[in-house]
Amino acid sequence: MHSRPHLTTNTALINGVPIAYDVIGNGPPIVFLHAGIADRRMWDDQLAVFATDHRVLRYDLRGFGATPLPTGTFSPRADLRALLAHLDASPAVTIGCSFGGKTALEAVLEFPDIARALVLVNAPLGGYDWGTELEESEAEIEAAYSAGDFDLAAEIDLRTWIDGPQRTPEQVDAAFRERARIMAQHVYEVANTDVEASPEPFGTPAIARLAEIRVPTLIIAGELDQPAMIDMARLMAEGISNARFVSIPNAAHLPNMERPDEFNRIVQEFLTVIGQ
């Protein structure tokens, strides 16, 4: 009889910042990177599932969850590499959603040795022309945030990303939407306007470097996400050699939370096929 994997929560001083992380399970390492409207809690439905045969790591990126955002320039990519090295978890199956997916993709381009495989979930693609599609919601969020109305800023985020352009809030599972709202609101609450911190630019945009990705790659898109996100997913699937593309129906920007069983099955099948 197998004992239930034990979750360990800790912090590691990475590039001068105490990064909050969780580790559970044993085996080949997997690291989860959260979306920009969330924190590491978005992976709650993945931990126990993947910990049955992997060592699973999730962490809060700078300025999210329990990880502070000090003043100055920083590299989310270097933070990922250093955390994996600190935990002796490199190379890892690297799984990122949204901003976490962008970080994962660019980190693997900058430091190819950190990943054994790559899973990109509704990930933005550096160098992509977004057009004006989301300008209105971004302006509304900025106005709400500037006015100190974090509830409204989070609600606009939810309408944009959790509901997506094809659904009303009432058409989204209420419990899932509330979990997402708590995290989205926390993002605005922990943001410190006095801190002048900026991520180091990546250099040549990832859209021009996709052919450099050599590890097995799975691209996941939520069928109900913003059209630009789905377009970027298809561009990545076409540009990365032998990448697999899967669309998850009835899900928008956080399919691992909204359709966890489907998401977990897709990723587990991918890992089985590639022998990871």
N, C-alpha and C positions, 0 to 999 in steps of 0.2 A: 504494500500500500504506500503510495507516494504521499509525503507530507506537503501541506499547502505552502507554496513559496512565501517567504517573509519579505515585506516591503521595508526597506531602510531609507530614511530621509536624512539628508545631511547638507552641508555646504562645503564648497571647495574654493579656495582663494585662487582665482583664475585671472591672470593679467591684472592683478590688483583689486579684483572685485569678488566678493563672496557670492558665488553662484549656487542657488538652491537647486537640489536635484533629488531624485528618488532612484533606487536600484532594486530590482526584484528578479529572482530566478538565477539559473546557471546555464551556461552553454555559450554558443557564439553570440557576440554582442549585437544588440539592436538599440539605436538611439532615436527618440522621437523629438521633433522640434515643432513647437506650437505655432498657431496662427497669430497675427498681429491684433486680433480682436479677442484674444483669449490668453491663457497661461497653461502651465503644464497639466492642470486638472482636466483639460479637454481630452486627454488620453486615458481617462479612468476605465473606459470599457475595453481597452486594449491590454492593459498590464497583465492581468492574470492569464489571459488567453495565450499571449506570446511567451510568458514566463515559464510555461510548461517545458519548453525545450530551448529557451534562449535566456541570456542575461539582458534584461531590459532596463534601459536608462531613459529617463525624461528629465528635463530641466527647464527652469524659467530663464529666458533670455534677459539681457540687461533691460531694466526698466519695466519688467513684467513680473506679476506674482510677488514672490518673496526675494527677488534679486534687484538690488538698487541700480540706479543709473547715475554714476558720478559724472562730473564735468569733464569735457574733453572729447577728443576723437577716439574712436574704438573700432574694432573689427569683429562683427559677429562671427565671421568665418574663422578668425584666429581663436576666438573664445571656444568655438566648437572643437577645433583641433586640439587645443590645450586641455580641455576638459576630458576628451577621449584619452589623451596621453596620460593625464593624471590618474585616470581610473583603469589604465591598461586595457582599454576597450577599443583600440584601433587595430585593424580596420573593422568598421561596424556596418551592418545594414542601416543605412541612414534614411529615415522617413520624416519628411517635412510637409506641413500643410500651410498654404498661403505664404505669409512672410517667412515662416519656418522652412517652407519648400524652396523659396528663393535663396535663403541662407544656405540650405543644404546643397543646392545646385552649384552656387558660386563657390562654396567651400571645396566641393569635389573638383571643380575646375582649378582652383588655386592650390589645393593640397590633395592630389589624386590618391595618395596613399591612405587616406582616412576611411575610405568606403570599400566594402565588398559588394554592395548593391545599393541601388538608389530608388526610393519610392517618392514621387512628387505628387502631392494632392492639391489640386486647385492652386497651383503655384504661379505667381507672377513671373514674367520673363523679362529680364533687364534688356532694354533697347526696344521693347514693343511699343508701338504707337497706340495709346489708349483712345485717342480721339477725345470727344467731349461727353462721352456716355455717362460718366459718373461725376461730372463737375458740379451738378446741382446738389447732390447729396453730400459731397465733400464740403461745399460752401455752407450747407445747413449744419453739418457737424461742427465745423470751425466756429460758426456763430454761437452755437449752443455751448461749446466748450469755453469760448471766450467769456460768455456770460455766466459761467460757473454752473450751468445746468447739465450736470453729468448724466442725469437720468434721460434727458432728451437726446443728448449726444449718443448714448448707448442705444436708445430706441431707434434712432435713424440708422445706426450701424446694423441693428437687427433687421430692419426693413430692407436694407440694401443687400446684406450678405446671408442672413439666416432665412428670411422669407424668400429673398430673390425676386427677380422682376416678374415672375409668373404667378405668385401666390399672395394672398392677404395673410396677415398675422393669424387669423382664425383658422386658416388651413394648415397651420404648422402645429405639430404636437406640442401641447402646452408645457409639459414637463421639460422637454428638450429646450424649448425656447427660453424658459426661465433659467435653466443651467447656463445657457449662452449669455443671457442678460446679466447675470451675476458677474461673469468673467469680463464681459465688455465694459460694464460700469466700473469694475475694479481697474481696468486699464486707464481710464480717465482719472480715477481717484488717486492713483499712485504717480501719475505724471506730475512732475515738478517744474513749473514754468520758470523757476529761477535757475534751473540746471541747463547749461549750454553744452549739450552733448550731441555729437553727430557721428554717424557711421562713416568709416573711410570709404570713399568711392571704390568701385570694383575694377575700374579700368575698362578694357574692351568689353562691351555688353555681352551678356551670356547668349543673346540671340545669334550672335556671330560666331559662337564657339561651341555650339552643340555637338559638332562632329568630334570634338576632343573627348567626350565622355566615353569611357571604355568599359565601365562596369555594367552588369545587367540592370536595366532600368524599367520601372513600371510607372506609367502615367495614369493618374486617376482624376476624373472630372465628375463633379456633381451635375447631373443633367439639368437641374433647375438653377444653377449658378448664373452669374452675369455672363452674357454672350462673349465678352472679351476674355474671360477666364477659360471658357471652353475653346475658344480660338487659339489661345496660347498653349493649352494642353495639346491640341492637335499639331501645332507647330513643333513643340518639343518631341512629340511622338514621331514626327517625320524627320526631325533633324538629328535625333540620337540613334545611333546604329542599333538595330534590332530591339528597339524599345517596344514594350507592350502598352497598349492603350485600352483602358476600360472606363466606361461611363456608368455611374451608379444612378439608377432612376429614383425618382421621388426623394431627392436630396439636393441641397444647394451647396453652400460653401464649406460646411463642416460635416462631410458624409460619415466620418468615423464616429461621430456622436449621434447623428440623425438615423443612420442605418448601420449600427455597429456590427451586427451579425454578417451582413453582406460585405461590409468593408473588411472585416477580419478574415472571412473566407477567401476573398480575392487576394489579399496579401499573403495568406498562408499558402494558397495554391501557387502563387508566384515564387515564393521561397522554396517550395518543394520542387518545382520545375527546374530552378537554377541550382538546386543542391545546397541551399543555405538554411 
